[in-house]
Amino acid sequence: MYKPLPEFLTIKTSKIHGLGLYATKHIPKNYVIGVTHVKDSRFENGYIRTPLGGFFNHSEDPNCEVVEVGDYLILISIKPVISGDEITAFYTLYKV
């Protein structure tokens, strides 16, 4: 059955911006959290954003990174994430 978010994440109000993703369980370093975007040229910026991709926030000191794997953008932890921590990645919304 399809689940929009992994069972170890929840959405709550963020101190960074709007809503954010939060760990409900410990996530080890180098853990593949899931697919944030799927390539599709018919959509804005050439991607379909998944629920996972819609709720993580930007940080200058992130605990995750987004990696391109074929037609997918994948969210991977780059350090251990403790239960209660907000899931963050470094990204820019616009090309400069």
C-alpha positions in Angstrom: 0.0 0.0 0.0 1.3 3.5 -0.9 2.3 5.7 2.0 3.2 9.3 1.3 5.8 9.5 4.0 8.0 6.8 5.6 6.5 5.7 9.0 9.5 7.2 10.9 8.7 10.8 9.8 6.0 13.2 10.7 5.0 16.7 9.6 4.9 19.5 12.2 5.3 23.3 12.5 8.9 24.2 11.7 11.1 26.8 13.4 12.8 27.2 10.0 9.7 27.8 7.8 6.1 26.8 7.7 5.8 23.0 8.1 8.8 20.6 8.3 9.6 16.9 8.4 10.6 15.5 11.7 12.1 12.1 12.7 10.0 10.0 15.0 12.8 7.4 15.3 16.6 7.5 15.1 17.9 7.6 11.5 21.5 6.4 11.0 24.0 8.2 8.8 23.9 7.3 5.0 20.3 6.1 5.3 18.1 6.4 2.2 15.0 8.1 3.4 13.1 8.1 0.1 12.3 9.7 -3.2 11.7 13.5 -3.1 11.2 14.1 -6.8 10.6 12.2 -10.1 11.8 13.6 -13.4 9.0 14.6 -15.7 9.5 17.4 -18.2 5.8 18.2 -18.3 5.9 19.6 -14.8 7.4 22.8 -13.3 11.2 22.6 -13.1 11.0 19.2 -14.8 10.1 17.2 -11.7 7.1 15.9 -9.9 7.6 16.6 -6.2 6.5 13.8 -3.8 5.1 14.5 -0.3 8.6 13.8 1.1 10.1 16.4 -1.2 7.4 19.0 -0.2 8.2 19.2 3.5 11.9 19.1 4.2 13.4 22.5 4.8 16.7 24.2 3.8 19.6 24.5 6.3 23.2 25.8 6.1 24.0 22.9 8.4 21.8 20.1 7.0 21.5 16.5 8.3 20.5 15.2 4.8 21.3 15.7 1.2 19.4 15.3 -2.1 21.1 13.0 -4.6 20.2 12.4 -8.2 19.8 8.7 -9.0 18.6 8.2 -12.6 15.1 9.8 -12.9 14.8 10.3 -9.2 16.0 12.7 -6.5 16.6 10.8 -3.3 16.9 12.1 0.3 19.8 10.5 2.2 21.0 11.3 5.8 24.5 12.6 5.9 24.7 12.4 9.7 22.7 10.6 12.4 19.3 12.1 12.9 17.8 11.8 16.4 14.1 11.3 17.1 12.6 14.8 17.2 15.1 16.4 14.9 13.9 18.3 11.8 15.0 16.8 8.5 16.9 19.4 6.5 19.0 19.7 3.3 21.0 22.4 1.6 19.2 23.6 -1.5 18.3 26.6 -3.6 15.0 27.3 -5.2 16.3 29.3 -8.0 19.3 29.3 -10.3 21.4 32.5 -9.9 
